[in-house]
């Protein structure tokens, strides 16, 4: 299962997110769930970099974990892009179920 955790402050502003794991829907290279998740997450990171002035760090581990941390709570444009990511991931979760993708929201 792929677990995506979104971190926010007590005001509900996004502070970042992590994505970890292979969905397990199909064999590696044929897994449409994993491909969809990867496309959404990578596109969000690229859009944050291209279309916003947000300061953020990304870390990618050999294990496949990807982490995005905003230097300050997400501004309007970054929040919109992260909300779009959540919407897309919820669509995948609704279509394929919690056995393959799990969204978590954590206040830190």
C-alpha positions as CSV (number, residue, x, y, z in Angstrom):
1,X,0.0,0.0,0.0
2,X,1.1,3.6,-0.7
3,X,0.7,5.8,2.4
4,X,0.5,9.6,1.9
5,X,0.6,11.7,5.0
6,X,-0.3,15.4,4.8
7,X,1.0,17.6,7.7
8,X,-0.7,20.8,8.8
9,X,-0.6,23.2,11.6
10,X,-3.4,23.9,14.0
11,X,-4.8,26.6,11.6
12,X,-5.2,23.9,8.9
13,X,-2.3,25.3,6.8
14,X,-0.3,22.6,5.0
15,X,3.3,22.2,6.2
16,X,4.2,19.4,3.8
17,X,3.6,15.7,3.0
18,X,5.3,12.3,2.6
19,X,4.6,9.5,0.2
20,X,5.9,6.0,0.9
21,X,5.3,2.5,-0.5
22,X,4.3,0.6,-3.5
23,X,0.5,0.2,-3.9
24,X,0.7,-3.5,-4.6
25,X,-2.2,-3.4,-7.1
26,X,-0.1,-5.1,-9.8
27,X,3.4,-6.1,-10.6
28,X,6.0,-3.3,-10.7
29,X,5.9,-1.7,-14.1
30,X,2.3,-2.6,-14.7
31,X,0.7,-1.0,-11.6
32,X,-1.7,1.7,-12.7
33,X,-2.5,2.7,-9.2
34,X,1.2,3.3,-8.4
35,X,1.7,5.1,-11.7
36,X,-1.3,7.4,-11.0
37,X,-0.1,8.2,-7.5
38,X,3.4,8.9,-8.8
39,X,2.2,11.1,-11.6
40,X,0.1,13.2,-9.2
41,X,2.8,13.6,-6.6
42,X,5.6,14.4,-9.0
43,X,3.4,16.8,-10.9
44,X,2.5,18.6,-7.7
45,X,6.2,19.0,-6.7
46,X,7.0,20.3,-10.2
47,X,4.0,22.7,-10.1
48,X,5.0,24.0,-6.7
49,X,8.5,24.7,-8.1
50,X,7.3,26.2,-11.4
51,X,4.2,28.1,-10.5
52,X,4.7,29.3,-6.9
53,X,7.3,31.2,-5.0
54,X,7.0,28.9,-2.0
55,X,10.2,27.9,-0.3
56,X,10.3,24.1,0.2
57,X,12.6,21.1,0.5
58,X,12.2,17.7,-1.1
59,X,13.9,14.5,-0.1
60,X,13.7,11.3,-2.1
61,X,15.0,8.1,-0.5
62,X,16.1,4.9,-2.2
63,X,13.2,3.2,-0.4
64,X,10.9,5.3,-2.5
65,X,9.9,7.7,0.2
66,X,9.3,11.3,-1.0
67,X,9.0,14.1,1.5
68,X,8.1,17.7,0.8
69,X,8.5,20.3,3.6
70,X,7.5,23.9,3.3
71,X,9.7,26.5,4.9
72,X,6.6,28.3,6.2
73,X,2.9,27.3,6.2
74,X,1.8,26.9,2.6
75,X,0.5,30.1,0.9
76,X,-2.6,30.4,-1.2
77,X,-1.1,29.0,-4.5
78,X,0.8,26.1,-2.8
79,X,-2.3,25.3,-0.7
80,X,-4.4,25.1,-3.9
81,X,-1.9,22.7,-5.5
82,X,-1.8,20.5,-2.4
83,X,-5.6,20.5,-2.2
84,X,-5.6,19.4,-5.9
85,X,-3.2,16.6,-5.1
86,X,-5.5,15.5,-2.2
87,X,-8.5,15.5,-4.6
88,X,-6.7,13.4,-7.2
89,X,-5.5,10.9,-4.6
90,X,-8.9,10.7,-3.1
91,X,-10.2,9.8,-6.5
92,X,-7.7,7.0,-6.8
93,X,-8.6,5.8,-3.2
94,X,-12.3,5.9,-4.0
95,X,-11.8,3.9,-7.2
96,X,-9.3,1.3,-5.9
97,X,-9.7,1.3,-2.2
98,X,-7.7,1.5,1.0
99,X,-5.8,-1.7,0.3
100,X,-3.7,0.2,-2.3
101,X,-3.6,3.9,-1.2
102,X,-4.1,5.4,2.3
103,X,-4.4,9.1,2.9
104,X,-3.6,10.4,6.4
105,X,-3.9,13.9,7.7
106,X,-1.8,14.9,10.8
107,X,-1.7,18.1,12.8
108,X,1.9,18.9,13.9
